[in-house]
């Protein structure tokens, strides 16, 4: 039952990072720039984040299994379009739009079904460990696999590979069952869906304008915050009127869940932002090929894989908040190594210790953060909280690529300086995550909670 869910999380995370090592090849092939490819990657992650709550809500109306398979079909169509794209515009349509919408439909059912299949916390932690671990490995292995395929065949072959994986997942998904029947008569908050998606889109697109027009950036970010505030007011009015909002404001009254959501956002922001920065730095500044860049990233992949495989054992021995705190400390140490060592030698392998340590730290905290959030609410609210959780995580991914990537791309000529500034920005955001982790209260039930 877990195999198709874990594979689906893997392929969605893989899609968010494998493009990083192919930036040079894609730019040359499609006649665009590094900033153009960065925009496509960020829009893919943004599309997921903006529509994740909507996708989660649709699982209640249409069923979790049905949304999962529909998302896979749309995602698969996007991989075909992207593989054949003659220019940046069609690449954005297939990769950013179709794959983004497909991911928003298929990811919420992954976590909802895992929560419903496994009632006790220990087995649920095991399930989340596998799924989150596959997500982390997908994100970390993306540069390696993408580099191998780009160098051996073409960047287009990465999308063909995703098509094949999606086809396999659809075959396995036929055995999935939906523990809770769909409720097609349940009302849907269309206004809330539009406001939430528009608010997050304006926010991230505004950050992307930092290197183009500072005034436009400020206006777009301000507009995004205003629209998101309007969304929350709309949800509150709708809830008071006795109608179901897209996202219940009461979900945001749980202090434990809120803090864990902050840690989720920061984890994925650092993982995807760091992956983008290091990949572009190695290719555009140090002159490495796609395969060479991917090989350097095996260090991060190994770190995430080791800590993810140990997730169940760690959950039995340590409290969830302890693991999240330890994960942030390890991640910050890794970023510190990436900042401090890159000038010591021209060899790209000087970055391996930092990538490994960062991957190890992120892998340690991926599962407990999800577990804390999901376990903070009863079964009947799993649809809502799963959508919010995935939306927050994917918003972190898009913000990471937008913020750190924009700092780097805005002054690639300076090379080492822009790389250092981007990594320092990630470290500062990592400190925010650590503060949130330190504020997490003890969970009831001891270590297994």
ABEGO torsion letter per residue (X at the ends): XAAAAAAAAAAAAAAAAAAAAAAAAAAAAAGBBAAAAAAAAAAAAAAAAAAAAAAAAAAAAAEAAAAAAAAAAAAAAAAAAAAABABAAAAAAAAAAAAAAAAAAAAAAAAAAAAAABABAAAAAAAAAAAAAAAAAAAAAAAAAAAAAAAABBAAAAAAAAAAAAAAAAAAAAABBBABBBBAABBBBAAAAAAAAAAAAAAAAAAAAAAABAAAAAAAAAAAAAAAAAAAAAAAAAAAAGBBBABBAAAAABAAAAAAAAAAAAAAAAAAAAAAAAAAAAAAAAGBBAAAAAAAAAAAAAAAAAAAAAAAAAAAABBAAAAAAAAAAAAAAAAAAAAAAAAABABAAAAAAAAAAAAAAAAAAAAAAAAAAAAABBAAAAAAAAAAAAAAAAAAAAAAAAAAAAAAAABAAAGAAAAAAAAAAAAAAAAAAAAAAAABBBBBGEAAX
